[in-house]
Amino acid sequence: MKKSNYLLKMVTLAMFVALGVVISPILRVEGMCPMAHLINITCAVFMGPVYSILCAVLIGIIRMMIMGIPPLALTGAVFGAALSGIFYKLSKGRIIAAVLGEIIGTGIIGAIVSYPVMTYLWGKEGLTWFFYVPSFICGTLIGGSIAFVLLLRLKKTGVLSKIQSSLSDDEHHGRKAA
């Protein structure tokens, strides 16, 4: 049984990565990728912080290699993915906590970390420490709102708890998913 749970997690992760790569160009402008935040939050709620971080890293690497996206694909994703999963877990399953984690992680931390990466590693000039904050916050608000509505709907229909149960490592995961 444990082996099939691992396989289900890997397939689910692969589906999130594929979906993230395919839908990321939707509504995308330089420095803002709302659909990535939708994926981060949904993956964090379904699978937890470790898988959400892994998903964000894999999507970012693929987008950088195939689509020529700058390192913003990573700096604008990993911190939000991490905090989304951590806040969701610490709040004992509150969806709004996952959304706030994404907003703080990407909209503030990821945006600020993007400055030295884009300036010193990518050679972009004329940036300030807070250059990316407005666009990153805007992107997280759009993607976070979509994720919030989607996850609330899944919760209301009982689908969210079924998905979480099937992906859970233990039988008593005890998530409220609210």
Phi, psi and omega in degrees: 000322181296323180294319180291329176293319178298316179298317178299318178297317180293320178294318179297315177300314180299322179293319177298316180297312180299314179297318179298320179291318184289318184269352182300327178289347180288129181063013184278133167229163182309122177083005180214121182222079185304325183291333176295325180287325173301313180295314180305310184292315181297316178296319179299318181287320180289316194237345180102174188294322183296313180291326178295318177296313180301317178299313180298318179295313181296316178299315180300315180296315180297316180296322179292318183287315187269321187258356179070024179289140178291175181303353175302335178300332178263309183296332179271010183229316190293323182290320177294318179299317180296307183292328177300310179294319180293313179297321179298315181293314181295329180277003182061040171096031177266122182299319180299329177294321177296318179295315179297322177300319178294316181297314180290314183296315181269310186297330181247297184296307180300321180296317180290320178295333180294331181303302181294327179296311182287328181284307189269328180265327184259345176078020179280133183253160174081016180267159172238170181303328184255014183306315185272350185303310182301313182290322179293318179295317178300314179298319180290327178293320178292304181296322179295322178295317179296315179298318181300311180296314179301310183291324175297321178295316177297322178295314182299324181275354180086358182289323182301312181294327177293317178297313181297320179297317181291333180265356184285145176283329182242162183281344184241056184290335169061029179279136175281328181058038179242000000 
